[in-house]
Amino acid sequence: MRIQLPAGTIELSIPRDVHEPAPSSLELARLLDVRPGDAVLDLGCGSGLLAITAAVSGARRVVATDVAAGALAATRENARRNGVAELVEIRAGSWFAAVVPGERFEVIVATPPQTPGPRPEGPRYGGWDGADHLVSIAAAAPAYLTPRQGRLWLLAISLANPARLRQELTDRFRDVRIVRETERVFTAVEFEARQAGLMDHLLTLRAAGRSFFTNDAAGRYRFRNLFFRAARPDAASASPATPGRVIADGRDAAAGKS
């Protein structure tokens, strides 16, 4: 897979046990504002798309984490393939558990699992309203970011209680923006195939103002991919990172290939 980025073209080899980057992940790679000399943390590295993007964009070092052995191997091989192996450090671990105490970064990036559901079901599950992993990362991130220059990038979907996520971000950061939005079409059949009763659950969340999506007369539904950038972290407000389990290849686990 060859991907054109502002910093140039990168090439990814993607094994069968690792998800191909979704269009939304490619969009996030093109939006990342990595500056020369930045240290970058990629939580749930998958095929290595965002870690390698950071490295070729001038990062002085990149830490790429995941719990899936296949994802770690793919990221290692793709970093070598793109000539940035010496810049990308591969670590096994869930969320911030792989970070050394006291380690700080200018950029943290994550696209965690975030499909809502009435009960746990598969690697895309993000809790009752879908926002559990997103909120957990947002709460802990300030403790791992440099005070004045630190930025957190999150790819969130409008199915997963974006109001809850935005509130968490504004509680922890002084500058929170949705940099871009894109649209993802889905059907009730697609989501019911993931979990029986999921579409009814989403409709219940929407009625409660905890999920946002539209539908038309033809039976097509649409949610939004939301590209959050949170800057100027308040380290004093950071919650301790809790050791959750990173879903294997969490990079593209957010409600399917968006």
C-alpha angles and dihedrals in degrees: 000000000000117000126191113217133173088256093050140276123319128190125215130195108203120198120215093253093056123071119245110244111268122233088255091056090050089052091051090051089056092049100049112118098210110164129204109278097021122139110223133198118202110195111204098007100192109176091355098254098139096036091053092043088056092048096050089045091064106272111158090217139358128202112204118192136186139141095225114093090208092055093049092049092048092050091048092050094044092049088054091046091055096044097248101102092120091057099047118074114196117213131178113222147097120272110309094349089095093055119102113240110265094018114140134194137194091215133030119183130186142160102188128184110284114163108135119228143163089243138007111287124165134321096306095063116124102174134273093316097022096243102095098101093040093052092045091054093045091051096050101036099083090065089060099042129086108257102241106021102033118125131185119204118196129177106211133173124225090234089069105070098271091184090063091049094047091051091051091049095048089050090055105032134047095214119044123168140165098225096188143356129207131182130245121193118211139165134223089241091057094052096040087056088062096050132353109247094019095122092052089049091053091049090051091051090049092052088053093050093248098111130038125206138125135223137199136211091266091065096254120138128201132200129178131245105222119203106205123195116187118185140174096042123210101224091189090064096052118123118219112266111253118216101246123164115261108225112240108272092359089173092091100019095104106115096312131298102332 
